[in-house]
């Protein structure tokens, strides 16, 4: 645990002064080293889930947080109607746009 804590503090010290403070939406302009492989894999999984239309519309949820409660979508919600809570709002997936990005990303990896 002590070694992990040292590494965490080192990361904190380096990252605290970085701008922008948030991770970019895409990995297009990022540089990954070997040790970043788990992070890169996680980001790829997020992209896959978003491409399936599974990204929560956080802005909509935040806007309605004082007046709405939401449920996580599930197969049961598709089979039967009459649920009391609405499904959590999701960001609509643009298949054409993501298809183009996907082709471009694959091309960049092989060149």
GIZIUR-V737456 format. One record per pair of residues at least 12 apart in sequence whose C-alpha atoms are under 6 Angstrom apart, sorted by the first residue. I is the first residue (numbers start at 1). GAP is how many residues later the second one is. Records with the same first field share a line. If there is no record, write none. Layout:
# GIZIUR-V737456
I: GAP, GAP
This chain:
# GIZIUR-V737456
53: 40
55: 35, 36
56: 33, 34, 35
57: 32, 33, 34
70: 15, 16, 17, 18
71: 14, 16, 17
72: 15, 16
73: 14
